[in-house]
Amino acid sequence: MKLGHYDLGVPVFLAPLAGVTDKAFRETVRSVGGEYVWTEMISDKALTYQNSRTLKMLDLSGEAEPRIVQLFGSDPETMARAALLAIKSSADVIDINMGCPAPKIVKNSEGSALLKDIPRAQAIASAVVQAVNVPVTVKIRLGWNDQEIVAIEMAKALESAGVQMLTVHARTREQFYSGHADWKWIGRVKKEVSIPVIGNGDVSKPEDAARLIEETECDGVMIGRGALGNPWLIPRTQAYLKSGILLSEPPINERIQIALQHFDRVLRYKGERIGLNEMRKHAVWYIKGVQKAAKIRDEIMQTRSPEEMRAVLTRILE
């Protein structure tokens, strides 16, 4: 598939995950061969207010194209201004979040709340499309709940607004991240629009991605929680979709080496206090399946310095 002037083949995207897909993790995914990564979702208001923490989230320096920035908001004019600021920070694609189920997002008529207000969603998309000269994409869910599935109606409205790609997380807002993703709706959306449709939900191994594409005829896949502590899932899935070859998962020593490199990046960008605090969750994800993982997890959570964290991870190598 093509997005603007980018030829993406059959893309495997790393999903935008709040508190996860920061610069350190994006660089880690790319270091193991992943190609397409997204920023965490960024508040339009915080960006237009030039909030210092938000500006750090928008640091795209040294990152390969296409640099995809996800924004969320509820006001068309503010979203358009935020999109222009993202472009000035080297964004190559603007994505709009219309699927986040978090209560603090929804209560402000943002994220999944827009599934209940399609005219507003369309107005936001249209304002951003008219403001920028790069591709605009949108990520949605199926609807608010099982009784209010609006994915097809929403997709058509967004396509008419000029959106160039749509990602469909095949769950409702009411589901949050529980239950199963209903892939059949991805296929139904794909049949109703002419723009590329990316499937998202319950892809935890390369074979899942191939099955999702086969069942829905979608143009690519997006992987979210499956990549936690498992950044090589992105390139392994890319390889499987491209050649049918299932690359083996990296051995434990390689996993820990990647974790240590990830930790170095986190410290570089966020400093010791914040970096150590954020790396604890990543380290716990990296050791999943390791012998005595429960004991190691407890040790990780009790680390009080970068040296202690490195010592715990290095002991696994030894």
SVG drawing of the C-alpha trace seen along z (x, -y; Angstrom):
<svg xmlns="http://www.w3.org/2000/svg" viewBox="-28 -28 56 50">
<polyline fill="none" stroke="black" stroke-width="0.4" points="0.0,0.0 1.0,-3.6 0.6,-6.5 1.3,-9.8 4.7,-9.2 5.6,-6.3 5.4,-2.8 4.8,-0.7 4.3,2.7 2.2,4.7 3.0,2.6 3.3,3.8 2.9,0.9 3.8,0.5 0.7,-0.9 0.7,-4.2 0.7,-3.2 0.5,-5.8 3.4,-5.5 5.1,-2.9 6.0,-4.1 8.3,-6.9 11.5,-7.7 13.5,-5.1 11.1,-2.3 10.6,-3.5 14.4,-3.4 14.6,0.0 12.0,1.4 13.8,-0.1 17.2,1.3 15.9,4.8 14.4,4.3 11.0,2.7 10.1,0.1 6.9,-1.7 6.5,-3.2 4.1,-5.8 4.5,-8.3 2.4,-8.1 -0.8,-10.0 -0.3,-13.7 -2.8,-16.2 -3.6,-19.0 -4.2,-21.4 -0.9,-20.6 0.9,-21.0 -0.6,-24.3 0.2,-25.5 3.8,-24.4 3.8,-22.2 7.4,-21.1 6.6,-17.5 4.5,-17.3 7.3,-18.9 9.7,-16.1 7.1,-13.5 7.3,-15.1 11.1,-14.7 11.6,-13.0 15.2,-14.0 17.3,-11.3 14.3,-9.1 13.7,-7.5 10.8,-8.4 7.9,-8.1 7.6,-9.8 4.0,-9.3 2.6,-11.5 -0.7,-10.7 -2.8,-13.6 -6.0,-13.6 -8.5,-16.3 -12.1,-17.4 -11.9,-20.8 -11.3,-21.0 -9.5,-24.3 -7.2,-23.3 -6.4,-20.0 -5.5,-21.8 -3.1,-24.1 -1.6,-21.1 -1.1,-19.3 0.8,-22.2 3.1,-22.3 3.7,-18.6 4.7,-19.2 7.2,-21.8 8.7,-19.1 9.3,-16.9 6.1,-14.8 5.6,-13.1 2.1,-11.7 -0.6,-13.0 -2.8,-10.3 -5.9,-11.2 -6.9,-9.1 -10.6,-8.4 -10.4,-5.2 -8.8,-5.6 -11.2,-4.3 -9.6,-5.8 -12.2,-7.6 -10.0,-10.8 -9.9,-11.1 -13.5,-10.2 -14.9,-12.6 -13.4,-15.5 -15.2,-14.3 -11.9,-12.9 -10.8,-9.5 -13.6,-6.9 -16.2,-9.6 -16.0,-10.7 -17.6,-7.4 -20.8,-8.9 -20.4,-12.1 -19.5,-11.3 -20.2,-14.9 -17.6,-16.2 -15.2,-13.4 -15.6,-14.3 -15.1,-18.0 -11.9,-17.3 -10.5,-15.2 -11.5,-17.7 -9.8,-20.6 -6.6,-18.7 -6.6,-17.5 -7.1,-21.1 -4.4,-22.5 -1.5,-20.2 0.2,-19.0 1.0,-15.5 -1.1,-12.3 -3.7,-12.3 -4.8,-9.0 -7.3,-8.0 -7.5,-5.2 -10.9,-4.1 -12.8,-1.4 -15.9,0.4 -18.3,-1.7 -19.2,-2.6 -20.7,0.9 -22.1,3.9 -25.4,2.1 -23.7,-0.9 -21.3,0.4 -20.6,-2.6 -17.3,-1.6 -18.6,-1.6 -20.5,-4.9 -17.4,-6.5 -15.1,-5.1 -17.1,-6.6 -17.3,-10.0 -13.6,-10.1 -12.8,-9.0 -15.0,-11.8 -13.1,-14.3 -9.9,-13.3 -8.3,-10.8 -5.9,-8.6 -5.7,-5.5 -7.8,-4.1 -6.8,-1.8 -9.6,0.3 -9.2,1.7 -11.8,4.4 -13.1,3.9 -15.8,1.5 -15.0,-1.2 -17.0,0.8 -14.6,3.7 -11.5,1.7 -8.9,4.4 -10.9,7.4 -12.6,10.2 -11.8,10.9 -11.4,8.5 -14.1,9.0 -12.1,9.1 -15.1,9.5 -15.8,5.8 -12.4,4.9 -13.3,6.8 -16.7,5.1 -15.1,1.7 -12.5,2.6 -15.3,3.5 -17.0,0.1 -14.1,-2.3 -11.4,-2.8 -8.6,-4.0 -6.2,-1.5 -7.5,0.2 -5.2,1.5 -6.4,4.2 -5.7,4.1 -6.5,6.3 -5.3,9.7 -2.2,10.0 0.4,11.6 2.4,13.6 3.2,13.4 0.7,16.1 -2.1,14.0 -1.2,11.2 -1.3,13.4 -4.7,14.8 -6.1,11.3 -5.1,10.2 -6.5,13.4 -9.8,13.2 -10.4,9.4 -8.3,8.5 -7.0,5.5 -3.9,3.7 -1.7,4.2 -1.6,4.8 -1.0,2.9 0.5,4.6 0.1,3.1 0.3,5.1 1.9,8.0 5.1,5.9 5.5,5.2 8.9,6.6 8.9,8.1 10.1,5.4 11.2,8.1 7.6,9.2 7.3,6.3 10.2,7.3 9.3,11.0 5.8,10.3 7.1,8.2 9.3,11.1 6.5,13.6 4.1,11.5 6.7,10.8 8.3,14.2 6.3,16.7 9.4,17.5 8.8,17.7 12.0,16.4 12.7,17.9 12.3,15.8 15.6,14.5 17.3,16.4 17.1,15.1 20.6,13.6 19.7,11.5 16.4,10.5 18.3,9.2 20.9,7.4 18.1,5.6 16.5,4.8 19.8,3.3 20.2,1.2 16.6,0.1 17.4,-0.9 20.4,-3.0 18.1,-4.9 15.5,-5.5 18.1,-6.9 19.5,-9.1 16.2,-10.7 14.5,-10.8 17.2,-10.8 17.8,-8.4 14.7,-8.9 12.1,-8.8 14.1,-6.4 14.4,-3.8 10.7,-4.1 9.6,-3.6 12.0,-0.8 10.7,1.3 7.6,2.1 9.5,2.7 12.0,5.0 9.1,7.1 7.8,7.5 11.2,8.5 11.6,11.3 8.3,13.0 8.9,16.7 12.3,16.6 13.1,19.2 12.1,17.9 10.5,14.9 8.3,14.1 11.4,13.8 13.2,11.7 10.1,9.5 10.1,8.8 13.8,7.9 13.2,5.5 10.4,3.7 12.7,3.2 15.6,1.7 16.6,-1.8 19.3,-2.7 20.3,-2.1 23.2,0.1 20.8,2.3 18.6,2.7 21.6,3.6 22.8,6.1 19.4,7.9 19.2,8.2 22.9,9.1 22.4,12.0 20.0,13.5 22.7,13.5 25.1,15.2"/>
</svg>
